[in-house]
Amino acid sequence: MAFKSLLYLPCRKSWGAFMPRVNLTKRPIWKYAPTSQENMLTPELNCSFLGMNLTNPLVLASGILGTSPSLMERMALSGAAAITSKSCGPEARAGHPNPVTVAWDCGVLNAIGLTNPGARAEVPLLRETKQRLAALGVPLFASIFAPRLEDYGEVARIIAEAEPDLIEVNISCPNVASEFGTPFSASAESAAAVTRTVRKAVNLPISIKLAPNVPEISLIAQAVVEEGADAITAINTMPAMLIDATAAKPVLSNRTGGLSGPALKPIALRCVYEIAQAVSVPIIGTGGLSSGIDAAEMLMAGATLVGIGSVVINDGPSVFSRICTELATFMKDNGYAQLGDVRGKALT
């Protein structure tokens, strides 16, 4: 199997080189716009999430594309209805040494190592992002993580100063276990403890991001909802490894990393399906989605919003408009007038 390394320095500016140039001062925000003769038959893609009105269900998932105000604004201008920032912790982290990312036939494996500037330095970046996105009517979701239980509350309090529309709590990063220990997502008790800590720290809506590699994800979902989670994000990447047979060693410097991309999709669908049967809070379903049909399947599994990540790196930000158009076409062809008609369809 051939691997295509995406070597780069794990810094906030490096990923701009992978994205098409966009004139942010002149380009209007993308919205799904059918032809006039189709207006009477066009499905509605707008939706509501925790009191926020979104133009469509697509959210930029947390990751390397949520690292700067200009890059996050670019994603919104390209059609993302909400933006999630890259996870931020209590202190600055340089991340793992290269190679940290490798593409393969069925997805992407990364072990970036939670590169971030630290919560205090993140606040002004999020404030600027919030201002830019507010002008576009696009909500900002701020992702946080912490190595210790008590740190979660402090990070949440600091990030809340930027007034994001939601705080996404990452309790399940799979590529820093050697430094941070077993992820808090590994048990209902530890996941509930983090949720309780963050809930006491802030009044903002919170979504807990769960891991796929657990015996019963529905029990963990129930536990975090009981402790005050307003929503659930599912799922994080899956722990995985690739080996370079010629060199006889793992491809990534960290040995293991998080698997995203198409290989993750059926796992994500199963997890969201089980969570939707167990709790009533909205779900942000993410993992391996790259088309309108993928988005429809995730909505049918019970998701309210659909997270888009790896495919943006591969194909550029225009994927948001493409996926929306494909989703609307699927809905029209199958007689769905609005997202509510699609959501949870597979649960019945």
SERO-4910 file (N, C-alpha, C, O; in steps of 0.05 Angstrom, whole numbers):
BEGIN
 pado doro    nc1    nc2    nc3   cac1   cac2   cac3    cc1    cc2    cc3    oc1    oc2    oc3
  Met    A     17    -24      0      0      0      0     18     25      0     37     27     15
  Ala    A     11     44    -17     27     68    -19     15     89     -1     -9     93      1
  Phe    A     33    104     13     25    125     30     34    151     18     55    153      7
  Lys    A     17    172     20     24    198     12     27    216     36      7    224     48
  Ser    A     51    222     44     56    238     68     48    267     63     54    279     43
  Leu    A     35    278     83     27    307     83     44    321    103     34    334    121
  Leu    A     70    319    100     88    331    120     85    361    120     82    374    100
  Tyr    A     84    372    144     83    401    148     91    408    176     91    390    193
  Leu    A     97    432    180    103    441    207     76    446    221     59    460    210
  Pro    A     72    435    245     46    437    258     41    465    270     41    468    294
  Cys    A     38    485    252     33    512    262      7    522    250     -5    509    233
  Arg    A     -2    545    260    -28    555    252    -29    566    224    -51    568    213
  Lys    A     -7    573    212     -8    585    186     -3    565    163    -10    571    140
  Ser    A      7    542    169     16    524    148     -6    514    130     -2    510    107
  Trp    A    -30    510    142    -51    498    126    -63    517    105    -78    508     87
  Gly    A    -58    543    108    -68    561     88    -57    555     60    -70    561     40
  Ala    A    -34    542     59    -22    535     33    -38    514     19    -36    511     -6
  Phe    A    -54    498     33    -70    477     21    -97    487     10   -110    473     -5
  Met    A   -104    511     17   -131    521     11   -130    541    -13   -111    556    -15
  Pro    A   -150    540    -30   -151    559    -52   -152    588    -42   -163    593    -20
  Arg    A   -141    606    -57   -141    634    -50   -169    645    -53   -182    641    -73
  Val    A   -179    660    -33   -206    671    -34   -204    700    -26   -191    707     -6
  Asn    A   -217    718    -42   -218    746    -35   -240    750    -15   -264    752    -23
  Leu    A   -233    752     11   -253    753     32   -268    779     32   -290    781     43
  Thr    A   -257    800     20   -270    826     21   -292    829     -1   -309    847      1
  Lys    A   -292    811    -21   -311    814    -43   -330    791    -46   -352    794    -57
  Arg    A   -322    768    -36   -338    744    -41   -361    742    -21   -357    743      3
  Pro    A   -387    740    -31   -409    737    -13   -411    709     -1   -399    690    -12
  Ile    A   -424    706     21   -427    680     33   -444    662     15   -464    671      3
  Trp    A   -435    637     12   -449    618     -5   -475    609      8   -475    603     32
  Lys    A   -497    609     -7   -522    597      2   -533    581    -21   -530    587    -45
  Tyr    A   -547    559    -14   -560    543    -34   -581    559    -48   -600    568    -34
  Ala    A   -580    562    -74   -598    579    -89   -609    564   -114   -595    563   -134
  Pro    A   -632    552   -112   -643    538   -135   -652    557   -157   -655    581   -152
  Thr    A   -656    547   -181   -667    564   -202   -696    571   -196   -709    558   -180
  Ser    A   -706    592   -209   -732    602   -202   -754    582   -207   -773    580   -191
  Gln    A   -751    566   -228   -772    546   -234   -772    523   -214   -792    508   -212
  Glu    A   -750    520   -198   -749    499   -179   -758    508   -151   -761    491   -133
  Asn    A   -762    534   -147   -767    545   -121   -790    531   -106   -788    525    -82
  Met    A   -812    525   -120   -835    513   -107   -830    485    -98   -844    475    -80
  Leu    A   -809    472   -109   -804    444   -103   -778    440    -87   -771    417    -81
  Thr    A   -765    462    -81   -738    459    -69   -740    453    -39   -754    467    -24
  Pro    A   -727    433    -30   -727    426     -1   -713    449     15   -696    463      5
  Glu    A   -722    451     40   -710    471     58   -686    458     73   -689    437     85
  Leu    A   -663    471     71   -639    461     85   -634    475    112   -618    467    128
  Asn    A   -649    497    116   -644    512    142   -654    495    165   -672    479    162
  Cys    A   -641    499    188   -648    483    212   -642    499    237   -629    520    236
  Ser    A   -652    489    259   -648    501    285   -631    483    303   -636    458    303
  Phe    A   -612    494    318   -595    478    335   -591    494    361   -577    514    361
  Leu    A   -603    485    383   -600    498    409   -607    527    407   -594    544    419
  Gly    A   -628    534    393   -637    561    390   -623    577    369   -630    600    364
  Met    A   -603    566    356   -588    579    334   -601    572    307   -607    548    302
  Asn    A   -605    591    290   -616    586    264   -593    584    243   -578    603    240
  Leu    A   -591    561    231   -570    556    212   -582    553    184   -604    543    180
  Thr    A   -566    562    164   -575    561    136   -575    533    124   -589    527    105
  Asn    A   -559    515    136   -558    487    127   -546    471    151   -538    483    170
  Pro    A   -546    445    149   -537    429    172   -507    423    173   -498    408    190
  Leu    A   -491    435    155   -462    429    153   -446    446    172   -448    471    172
  Val    A   -428    433    187   -411    446    207   -382    439    200   -376    415    195
  Leu    A   -364    458    201   -336    452    199   -328    437    225   -331    449    246
  Ala    A   -318    413    222   -310    398    246   -284    409    257   -268    421    243
  Ser    A   -280    404    283   -256    414    296   -231    401    283   -231    377    278
  Gly    A   -210    417    279   -186    407    267   -169    429    256   -172    452    264
  Ile    A   -150    422    238   -130    441    229   -142    464    213   -128    484    208
  Leu    A   -166    462    203   -178    484    188   -190    505    206   -198    527    196
  Gly    A   -192    500    232   -203    520    250   -182    533    267   -184    535    292
  Thr    A   -161    543    254   -138    553    269   -133    583    268   -117    593    283
  Ser    A   -147    597    251   -144    626    249   -170    639    241   -187    627    228
  Pro    A   -174    665    248   -198    679    240   -203    679    210   -226    674    201
  Ser    A   -182    684    195   -186    685    166   -193    658    154   -210    657    136
  Leu    A   -181    637    164   -187    610    153   -215    602    161   -229    590    145
  Met    A   -223    607    185   -250    600    194   -271    616    179   -292    606    172
  Glu    A   -265    642    174   -283    659    158   -285    648    129   -307    648    118
  Arg    A   -263    638    119   -263    627     92   -282    603     90   -296    600     70
  Met    A   -282    586    111   -300    563    111   -329    572    111   -346    560     98
  Ala    A   -335    593    127   -362    603    128   -371    615    101   -393    611     92
  Leu    A   -353    630     89   -359    642     63   -364    620     41   -377    625     21
  Ser    A   -353    597     46   -355    575     27   -380    558     32   -385    539     16
  Gly    A   -395    563     53   -420    549     57   -423    534     83   -444    523     88
  Ala    A   -403    533    100   -406    520    126   -425    537    143   -421    561    146
  Ala    A   -446    525    154   -466    540    169   -458    545    198   -470    561    211
  Ala    A   -438    531    208   -426    535    234   -397    527    233   -390    510    217
  Ile    A   -380    538    250   -352    534    249   -342    524    277   -348    536    297
  Thr    A   -327    503    277   -314    493    302   -285    498    301   -271    491    282
  Ser    A   -274    511    321   -245    517    322   -230    492    330   -241    472    339
  Lys    A   -204    493    325   -186    471    333   -185    470    363   -186    491    377
  Ser    A   -183    446    375   -183    443    404   -160    459    417   -138    459    408
  Cys    A   -167    472    439   -149    489    454   -147    479    483   -168    472    495
  Gly    A   -123    478    494   -119    469    521   -109    491    540   -108    514    532
  Pro    A   -101    483    564    -93    503    584    -66    517    577    -62    540    585
  Glu    A    -49    503    563    -22    514    557    -15    509    528    -27    491    515
  Ala    A      3    524    518     12    521    490     25    494    486     40    484    504
  Arg    A     20    482    463     32    456    456     43    458    428     30    467    410
  Ala    A     67    448    425     80    447    398     70    423    382     73    423    357
  Gly    A     59    403    395     50    379    381     73    360    377     95    363    387
  His    A     67    339    361     87    318    356    106    326    333     98    342    316
  Pro    A    129    314    332    148    319    309    137    306    284    122    287    285
  Asn    A    147    316    261    139    304    235    151    275    233    172    269    245
  Pro    A    137    258    217    112    263    203     88    260    222     87    242    239
  Val    A     68    277    218     45    277    236     19    270    221     -1    265    234
  Thr    A     20    270    195     -4    264    179      4    248    155     24    253    142
  Val    A    -13    228    149     -8    212    125    -35    204    112    -53    196    126
  Ala    A    -37    208     86    -61    200     71    -57    172     61    -35    164     53
  Trp    A    -79    156     61    -78    129     49   -104    124     34   -120    143     32
  Asp    A   -108    100     25   -130     95      6   -157    101     18   -175    109      4
  Cys    A   -161     97     44   -187     99     56   -190    122     76   -209    123     91
  Gly    A   -172    141     76   -175    163     94   -148    177    101   -129    176     86
  Val    A   -148    189    124   -125    204    134   -119    195    162   -137    191    178
  Leu    A    -93    191    168    -84    185    195    -68    208    205    -49    217    192
  Asn    A    -75    219    229    -61    242    239    -53    238    269    -68    225    284
  Ala    A    -30    249    276    -22    250    304     -9    278    308     14    280    316
  Ile    A    -25    298    302    -15    326    305     -7    332    333     13    346    338
  Gly    A    -21    321    352    -13    324    380    -25    348    394    -12    359    412
  Leu    A    -49    356    386    -63    378    399    -47    404    400    -45    418    420
  Thr    A    -35    410    377    -21    436    374    -40    459    379    -62    460    367
  Asn    A    -33    477    397    -50    500    403    -34    521    418    -13    514    430
  Pro    A    -43    546    419    -28    567    432    -33    570    461    -21    587    475
  Gly    A    -52    554    472    -60    557    500    -85    574    502    -90    592    485
  Ala    A   -101    569    522   -127    582    524   -126    612    525   -142    625    511
  Arg    A   -108    623    541   -107    652    543   -100    665    517   -111    686    510
  Ala    A    -82    654    501    -75    665    475    -96    660    454    -98    674    434
  Glu    A   -113    640    459   -134    633    440   -157    653    441   -171    657    421
  Val    A   -161    665    464   -185    683    468   -186    705    447   -207    708    434
  Pro    A   -165    721    443   -167    742    423   -171    732    394   -185    745    378
  Leu    A   -161    708    388   -165    696    362   -195    689    359   -207    693    337
  Leu    A   -206    678    380   -235    670    378   -252    695    378   -273    695    365
  Arg    A   -244    716    392   -260    740    392   -261    752    363   -283    760    354
  Glu    A   -239    753    350   -238    763    323   -255    745    304   -270    754    287
  Thr    A   -252    719    308   -267    700    292   -297    704    297   -313    704    278
  Lys    A   -305    706    322   -333    710    329   -344    735    315   -366    735    304
  Gln    A   -329    757    315   -337    781    302   -341    777    272   -361    786    260
  Arg    A   -322    764    259   -324    759    231   -348    741    224   -363    747    205
  Leu    A   -352    720    239   -373    701    234   -400    713    240   -420    707    226
  Ala    A   -402    729    261   -427    742    268   -438    759    245   -462    760    240
  Ala    A   -420    772    231   -427    789    208   -439    772    186   -454    782    169
  Leu    A   -433    746    185   -443    728    165   -467    711    176   -479    696    161
  Gly    A   -474    715    201   -495    699    213   -488    670    217   -505    653    217
  Val    A   -462    665    222   -452    638    226   -442    634    255   -425    649    263
  Pro    A   -453    615    270   -444    610    297   -416    599    299   -406    586    281
  Leu    A   -403    605    322   -376    595    328   -377    575    350   -387    582    372
  Phe    A   -367    551    346   -364    531    367   -335    529    374   -318    524    357
  Ala    A   -328    533    399   -300    532    408   -294    505    421   -308    498    440
  Ser    A   -275    491    411   -267    465    421   -245    468    442   -226    483    439
  Ile    A   -248    453    464   -228    453    486   -221    425    494   -235    406    489
  Phe    A   -197    422    506   -188    397    518   -172    404    542   -165    427    547
  Ala    A   -166    384    558   -149    388    582   -137    361    590   -149    340    586
  Pro    A   -113    362    602   -100    337    610   -111    326    637   -109    302    642
  Arg    A   -122    344    653   -132    336    679   -161    346    683   -169    366    670
  Leu    A   -176    333    700   -204    339    704   -207    368    712   -224    383    702
  Glu    A   -191    377    732   -194    404    742   -187    426    722   -197    448    724
  Asp    A   -171    418    702   -164    438    681   -187    444    662   -188    466    651
  Tyr    A   -205    426    659   -227    430    640   -244    454    648   -251    471    631
  Gly    A   -250    457    674   -265    480    682   -251    506    678   -264    526    669
  Glu    A   -225    507    683   -210    532    679   -208    539    650   -211    562    643
  Val    A   -203    520    633   -201    525    604   -228    535    594   -229    554    578
  Ala    A   -250    523    603   -276    531    594   -282    560    603   -293    575    587
  Arg    A   -274    567    627   -279    594    637   -264    615    620   -274    636    614
  Ile    A   -239    608    614   -223    626    598   -234    630    570   -238    652    560
  Ile    A   -240    608    557   -251    608    529   -278    622    528   -285    634    508
  Ala    A   -293    620    550   -320    633    550   -318    663    548   -337    676    540
  Glu    A   -294    674    555   -290    703    552   -293    712    523   -299    736    518
  Ala    A   -288    694    504   -291    701    476   -320    700    466   -326    707    443
  Glu    A   -338    690    483   -366    688    478   -373    672    453   -388    681    436
  Pro    A   -362    648    451   -370    630    429   -399    622    433   -410    625    455
  Asp    A   -412    613    412   -440    605    414   -443    578    428   -464    571    437
  Leu    A   -421    562    428   -422    536    441   -393    528    447   -375    535    433
  Ile    A   -390    513    469   -363    501    475   -365    471    470   -381    457    482
  Glu    A   -348    461    452   -347    432    447   -324    421    464   -301    431    462
  Val    A   -330    401    480   -311    391    499   -299    365    489   -313    344    487
  Asn    A   -274    366    481   -260    343    470   -249    326    493   -230    334    506
  Ile    A   -261    303    497   -253    285    519   -240    260    507   -238    240    521
  Ser    A   -233    261    481   -227    235    469   -206    236    447   -207    220    429
  Cys    A   -186    254    450   -165    254    430   -149    229    431   -138    222    453
  Pro    A   -146    213    409   -134    187    411   -103    186    408    -91    165    411
  Asn    A    -90    209    403    -62    208    397    -44    221    418    -21    227    412
  Val    A    -54    225    442    -37    236    463    -40    220    489    -33    230    511
  Ala    A    -48    195    487    -52    178    510    -26    174    526    -27    172    550
  Ser    A     -4    173    512     22    169    526     29    192    544     44    189    563
  Glu    A     18    216    538     23    240    554      1    245    574      6    253    597
  Phe    A    -24    241    565    -47    248    582    -60    225    596    -77    229    613
  Gly    A    -53    200    588    -66    177    600    -91    170    585    -96    181    564
  Thr    A   -106    152    596   -131    142    584   -150    165    579   -155    180    598
  Pro    A   -161    168    555   -180    189    550   -204    189    569   -213    167    577
  Phe    A   -214    212    575   -237    214    593   -262    202    581   -282    196    595
  Ser    A   -262    197    555   -285    185    541   -286    155    545   -305    143    536
  Ala    A   -266    143    559   -265    114    561   -286    102    579   -292     79    577
  Ser    A   -297    118    597   -318    108    615   -339    129    620   -335    153    617
  Ala    A   -363    119    627   -385    137    632   -379    155    657   -387    178    657
  Glu    A   -365    144    676   -359    159    701   -340    182    695   -345    205    704
  Ser    A   -319    178    680   -300    199    675   -312    220    656   -307    244    659
  Ala    A   -327    211    636   -340    229    618   -360    247    632   -362    271    627
  Ala    A   -375    235    651   -394    250    667   -380    271    685   -390    293    689
  Ala    A   -357    263    696   -342    281    713   -332    306    698   -334    328    708
  Val    A   -323    302    673   -314    325    657   -338    343    651   -337    367    653
  Thr    A   -360    331    643   -384    346    637   -393    362    661   -400    386    658
  Arg    A   -394    350    684   -402    364    708   -384    388    714   -393    409    722
  Thr    A   -358    384    710   -338    405    716   -342    429    697   -343    452    705
  Val    A   -346    423    671   -350    445    652   -377    458    655   -379    482    653
  Arg    A   -397    442    662   -424    453    666   -424    473    689   -438    494    687
  Lys    A   -409    468    710   -408    486    732   -392    511    726   -396    532    738
  Ala    A   -374    509    706   -356    531    700   -368    552    682   -361    576    684
  Val    A   -386    544    664   -396    563    644   -426    560    641   -438    540    647
  Asn    A   -439    582    631   -467    582    625   -473    578    595   -496    577    587
  Leu    A   -453    576    580   -456    572    551   -465    543    545   -461    525    561
  Pro    A   -478    539    522   -484    511    514   -459    495    511   -438    506    502
  Ile    A   -459    470    518   -436    453    515   -444    427    501   -465    416    505
  Ser    A   -425    418    484   -429    392    470   -404    375    477   -382    384    474
  Ile    A   -409    351    485   -387    333    492   -380    315    468   -398    302    457
  Lys    A   -355    315    461   -346    299    437   -337    272    446   -318    269    462
  Leu    A   -351    251    437   -346    224    446   -328    208    427   -325    215    403
  Ala    A   -317    187    438   -299    170    422   -314    145    412   -333    136    425
  Pro    A   -305    134    390   -319    110    379   -310     84    392   -325     64    392
  Asn    A   -285     83    403   -274     58    413   -280     53    442   -263     51    459
  Val    A   -307     50    447   -317     43    474   -338     21    471   -350     19    449
  Pro    A   -342      5    492   -361    -17    489   -390     -8    484   -403    -19    466
  Glu    A   -400     12    499   -428     21    496   -429     51    496   -430     63    518
  Ile    A   -427     63    473   -426     92    472   -452    105    481   -453    128    490
  Ser    A   -475     90    479   -500    101    488   -500    106    518   -513    125    528
  Leu    A   -487     89    534   -486     93    563   -470    118    570   -476    133    588
  Ile    A   -448    123    555   -432    147    559   -448    172    552   -447    192    565
  Ala    A   -463    170    530   -480    192    522   -501    199    543   -505    222    550
  Gln    A   -513    178    554   -533    183    575   -520    196    600   -532    214    612
  Ala    A   -496    188    606   -482    198    630   -476    228    627   -480    243    646
  Val    A   -467    236    603   -460    265    600   -485    282    598   -485    305    607
  Val    A   -506    271    587   -531    287    586   -542    291    614   -552    312    620
  Glu    A   -540    270    630   -550    273    658   -534    294    674   -545    305    693
  Glu    A   -510    299    665   -493    319    679   -494    346    666   -480    365    674
  Gly    A   -512    350    647   -517    376    636   -508    382    608   -508    405    599
  Ala    A   -499    362    593   -491    367    565   -516    375    549   -537    362    550
  Asp    A   -513    397    533   -535    406    517   -536    392    490   -557    390    477
  Ala    A   -513    381    482   -512    367    456   -489    347    458   -473    347    477
  Ile    A   -487    330    438   -465    310    436   -453    312    408   -468    313    388
  Thr    A   -427    311    406   -413    309    381   -402    281    379   -388    272    396
  Ala    A   -408    268    357   -399    240    353   -393    236    323   -411    240    306
  Ile    A   -369    228    317   -349    217    336   -322    231    331   -318    245    312
  Asn    A   -304    225    350   -276    233    345   -263    212    327   -276    193    319
  Thr    A   -238    216    320   -224    197    304   -219    170    318   -222    169    343
  Met    A   -213    150    303   -209    123    313   -179    118    316   -164    122    296
  Pro    A   -169    108    338   -140    102    341   -132     81    320   -145     61    316
  Ala    A   -110     87    306   -101     69    285    -71     72    280    -58     89    291
  Met    A    -61     55    262    -32     55    256    -28     47    227    -43     31    216
  Leu    A     -8     59    215      2     50    189     32     44    191     47     58    205
  Ile    A     41     23    178     69     15    179     82     17    152     71      7    132
  Asp    A    105     28    151    121     29    126    137      3    125    156     -1    140
  Ala    A    129    -14    107    141    -41    105    171    -39     97    187    -56    106
  Thr    A    178    -20     81    206    -17     72    224     -9     95    245    -20     99
  Ala    A    214     10    111    229     19    134    225      2    159    240      4    178
  Ala    A    205    -15    158    198    -33    180    193    -18    206    203    -25    227
  Lys    A    177      4    204    169     19    227    144     35    221    137     39    198
  Pro    A    130     43    242    106     59    238    111     84    222    133     96    224
  Val    A     92     93    206     95    116    189     96    142    205    113    159    200
  Leu    A     79    144    225     77    168    241     99    168    263    106    147    274
  Ser    A    109    192    269    129    194    291    118    185    317    132    175    335
  Asn    A     92    189    321     79    182    346     70    152    346     58    143    365
  Arg    A     76    138    324     69    110    320     39    107    313     32     97    292
  Thr    A     22    116    331     -7    114    326    -19    142    322     -6    162    330
  Gly    A    -42    143    311    -56    168    306    -86    164    305    -96    142    311
  Gly    A   -100    185    297   -129    183    294   -137    180    265   -129    195    248
  Leu    A   -154    160    260   -163    155    233   -188    171    227   -208    170    242
  Ser    A   -187    186    205   -211    200    195   -214    194    165   -198    179    154
  Gly    A   -235    205    153   -240    199    125   -260    176    121   -272    167    140
  Pro    A   -263    167     96   -284    147     89   -285    122    107   -307    112    112
  Ala    A   -262    112    116   -262     88    132   -277     92    158   -286     72    170
  Leu    A   -280    117    167   -293    122    193   -323    124    190   -337    122    211
  Lys    A   -334    128    166   -362    133    163   -381    112    175   -398    120    190
  Pro    A   -378     86    169   -397     67    180   -395     65    210   -415     59    223
  Ile    A   -372     70    221   -369     71    251   -384     95    262   -398     92    282
  Ala    A   -381    118    249   -395    142    258   -425    139    257   -440    147    275
  Leu    A   -435    127    235   -464    123    232   -474    105    254   -495    110    266
  Arg    A   -460     83    260   -469     65    281   -470     79    308   -489     76    323
  Cys    A   -449     95    314   -448    109    340   -471    129    343   -484    130    363
  Val    A   -475    145    322   -496    165    323   -524    152    325   -541    161    340
  Tyr    A   -527    130    311   -552    115    312   -558    106    341   -581    108    350
  Glu    A   -538     95    354   -542     85    381   -546    108    401   -562    106    419
  Ile    A   -532    130    397   -535    153    415   -563    165    412   -576    172    432
  Ala    A   -573    167    387   -599    179    382   -621    163    395   -642    174    402
  Gln    A   -617    137    397   -637    120    410   -636    123    441   -655    115    455
  Ala    A   -614    133    451   -611    134    480   -616    161    493   -624    162    516
  Val    A   -613    183    478   -616    210    489   -632    227    470   -636    220    447
  Ser    A   -642    249    481   -659    267    464   -646    293    457   -657    309    442
  Val    A   -621    298    466   -607    323    459   -598    321    430   -594    299    419
  Pro    A   -594    344    417   -584    343    389   -556    332    387   -540    334    405
  Ile    A   -551    321    364   -525    308    359   -512    321    334   -524    325    314
  Ile    A   -486    327    337   -470    335    314   -456    309    304   -437    300    317
  Gly    A   -465    298    282   -453    273    272   -430    279    253   -434    293    233
  Thr    A   -407    267    259   -384    272    242   -366    248    240   -365    231    258
  Gly    A   -353    245    217   -335    222    213   -338    210    186   -356    195    181
  Gly    A   -320    217    168   -318    205    141   -339    213    121   -344    199    102
  Leu    A   -352    236    126   -373    245    108   -362    263     86   -347    282     92
  Ser    A   -370    258     61   -359    273     39   -379    279     16   -371    290     -4
  Ser    A   -404    272     20   -424    276     -2   -451    283     10   -455    280     34
  Gly    A   -469    291     -7   -496    296      2   -510    271     12   -526    272     31
  Ile    A   -505    248     -1   -516    223      8   -505    216     36   -520    207     53
  Asp    A   -479    220     40   -468    216     67   -482    233     88   -488    223    109
  Ala    A   -486    258     81   -500    276    100   -528    266    106   -537    266    129
  Ala    A   -542    257     85   -569    246     89   -569    222    107   -587    219    124
  Glu    A   -550    204    103   -548    181    120   -543    188    149   -555    176    167
  Met    A   -526    208    153   -521    216    181   -545    228    194   -551    224    217
  Leu    A   -560    244    178   -585    256    189   -605    234    194   -619    235    215
  Met    A   -607    214    177   -626    192    181   -618    176    206   -636    164    219
  Ala    A   -593    175    213   -584    161    237   -591    176    262   -589    165    284
  Gly    A   -599    201    259   -608    216    283   -593    242    288   -599    256    308
  Ala    A   -574    249    271   -559    274    276   -576    298    269   -593    297    251
  Thr    A   -571    320    283   -583    346    277   -566    362    258   -576    374    239
  Leu    A   -540    362    263   -520    375    246   -500    354    236   -498    332    248
  Val    A   -486    361    215   -467    342    202   -439    356    201   -436    377    189
  Gly    A   -420    343    214   -393    354    214   -377    345    190   -377    322    183
  Ile    A   -363    365    177   -347    359    154   -318    367    160   -313    389    169
  Gly    A   -300    348    155   -272    353    162   -252    346    141   -243    363    125
  Ser    A   -244    320    140   -221    312    123   -226    318     94   -206    325     80
  Val    A   -250    316     84   -255    321     55   -249    350     48   -242    355     25
  Val    A   -251    368     67   -244    396     60   -215    399     55   -206    415     38
  Ile    A   -199    384     70   -170    385     66   -163    374     38   -145    385     24
  Asn    A   -176    353     30   -170    340      4   -181    356    -20   -167    359    -40
  Asp    A   -206    367    -17   -220    378    -40   -223    408    -39   -232    420    -58
  Gly    A   -217    421    -16   -220    450    -14   -247    457     -3   -265    440      0
  Pro    A   -251    483      5   -276    491     18   -301    491      1   -323    493     12
  Ser    A   -298    487    -25   -322    486    -42   -338    461    -36   -361    459    -46
  Val    A   -328    442    -20   -343    418    -14   -369    425      1   -388    410     -1
  Phe    A   -369    447     16   -393    453     31   -417    459     12   -439    449     16
  Ser    A   -412    475     -9   -433    481    -28   -440    456    -44   -464    452    -49
  Arg    A   -421    440    -51   -427    415    -66   -444    396    -49   -464    386    -59
  Ile    A   -437    392    -24   -452    374     -7   -480    384     -3   -499    368     -3
  Cys    A   -483    410      1   -510    421      4   -527    417    -21   -550    409    -19
  Thr    A   -515    422    -44   -530    418    -69   -538    388    -72   -560    382    -81
  Glu    A   -519    370    -66   -525    342    -69   -547    333    -49   -564    317    -55
  Leu    A   -546    344    -25   -566    338     -5   -593    347    -13   -613    333    -11
  Ala    A   -595    372    -23   -620    383    -33   -631    366    -56   -655    362    -58
  Thr    A   -614    358    -74   -622    342    -97   -633    315    -87   -654    305    -97
  Phe    A   -619    302    -68   -628    277    -57   -656    280    -44   -674    264    -49
  Met    A   -659    302    -29   -685    306    -15   -707    310    -35   -729    299    -32
  Lys    A   -702    326    -56   -722    332    -76   -730    306    -91   -754    301    -95
  Asp    A   -710    290    -98   -715    266   -113   -731    245    -97   -744    228   -108
  Asn    A   -728    247    -71   -741    227    -53   -764    238    -37   -774    225    -19
  Gly    A   -773    262    -44   -798    273    -32   -795    284     -4   -815    285     10
  Tyr    A   -771    292      4   -767    304     30   -768    334     27   -752    346     13
  Ala    A   -786    347     41   -789    376     38   -771    392     56   -763    414     50
  Gln    A   -763    380     79   -747    394     98   -729    374    113   -734    350    112
  Leu    A   -709    385    127   -690    367    141   -704    350    162   -696    327    167
  Gly    A   -725    361    174   -740    346    195   -752    320    184   -756    301    199
  Asp    A   -757    320    158   -768    295    145   -747    274    142   -753    250    141
  Val    A   -722    282    141   -700    263    138   -689    254    165   -683    230    168
  Arg    A   -688    272    183   -675    267    209   -688    244    224   -712    244    228
  Gly    A   -672    224    231   -682    201    247   -698    181    231   -710    163    242
  Lys    A   -699    184    204   -715    166    188   -707    137    191   -724    120    190
  Ala    A   -682    132    195   -672    104    198   -678     93    225   -675     69    229
  Leu    A   -687    109    244   -692    100    271   -720     88    274   -725     73    293
  Thr    A   -737     93    254   -765     84    256   -768     57    243   -790     46    243
***
